[in-house]
Amino acid sequence: MSTEGMIEHREAGQEIAPTTVAPVPLRRRGRRGGIASWGPPVAVAILMIAGWYFVGSVLLDPSKSYLMPPPHAVLAVYFDPDVAPDMYEALWNTATVALTGLLVAIVLGVVWAIAMNQAKWIERSLYPYAVILQTIPILALVPLIGFWFGFDFFARVIVAILIALFPMVSNTLFGLQSIDAAQRELFTLQRANRWIVLKKLQFPAALPAIFAGMRISAGLAVVGAIVGDFFFQRGTPGIGALISKYTARLESDALFAAIILASLFGVVVFWFFGWLGRRVVGKWYDFA
C-alpha cells in the first residue's frame, strides 16, 4: 500500500500495522547441485571409455589392435620413465608458445577492435582484413612463416597468433557496439568525449564478450602451437613434434597419450579464462 493511502486511512481513524516481507531464501547449491553439474559429464566419460574398450577388444580386428590401445595402456605412458619426461617437456614448450601467442592475440585483438569502433570508415577499412585473416588456410602459410622467421619459438608464436586473433577482434567489436542506446544518449547529453565513453561505458559493457573471445582464442592458440610444432621440426620439440614422431613409429599408445595431454591442456586454459571472466564480471553478468 502506498504512503498516501496509509495517511488517508489514519486520518479516518484506522490503524494499519506495518507489513513486513519475509526475505526469500537464496537457493543453495548442495549435493544435488554438484551431482547435476558433474554427473552428466562423468557419465558420458564412463560411456566413452567403455566404448573405447569395446571397439578395441571386440570390433577391431586382432591384427590391428595396436591401432587402438586400451585406456589403461595409454594411462601407463604418463608414468613411463622412458617416455613421460620427454612428453611433459614437450607440453611445457607447447604451453609457452600457446600462452605467448594468446596474450599477443588478446592485446592485438582488443586494440584492433577499439580502433574500428572509433569510426565507421576505420571499421570498413580494417574489418575485411580480419575476415581474410580468418579465411586464409594457415597450413598454407606455415611454410612461408618458416622461411621468413625461422623454425623455432618466434615462428610458432606467429602461427598461434594468426589462428587465435580473429575471435578476439570480432567478439570485442561486438561487445563495444552492443551498448544500450539510452545509456549512450545519456553520455552524449553529459557531453562526454570518446575516451570517457570508451572507459566508462563501452569497455565495461564489452567485458563479457571479451572474455568469451578469450575462451575461444585460448583453445585456438593451443591448436596453433601444436600446428607450429608439427611442421617446424628443426626447433625445440613440442607436443606436435612428438605426435609426428609417434605417428611415424606407429607408437599408438604414446600417440594417444600425447593427443589427450594436449587436449587436457586446452581444456585447462579454456576453463581458466571462464573462471577469470566469472571473477571479473560475474557479479553483474550471468555466464551460465
Secondary structure, 3 states (H helix, E strand, C coil): CCHHHHHHHHHCCCCCCCCCCCCCCCCCCCHHHHHHHHHHHHHHHHHHHHHHHHHHHHHCCHHHHHHCCCHHHHHHHCCCCCCHHHHHHHHHHHHHHHHHHHHHHHHHHHHHHHHHHHCHHHHHHHHHHHHHHHHCCHHHHHHHHHHHHCCCHHHHHHHHHHHHHHHHHHHHHHHHCCCCHHHHHHHHHCCCCHHHHHHHHHHHHHHHHHHHHHHHHHHHHHHHHHHHHHHCCCCCCCHHHHHHHHHHHCCHHHHHHHHHHHHHHHHHHHHHHHHHHHHHHCCCCCCC
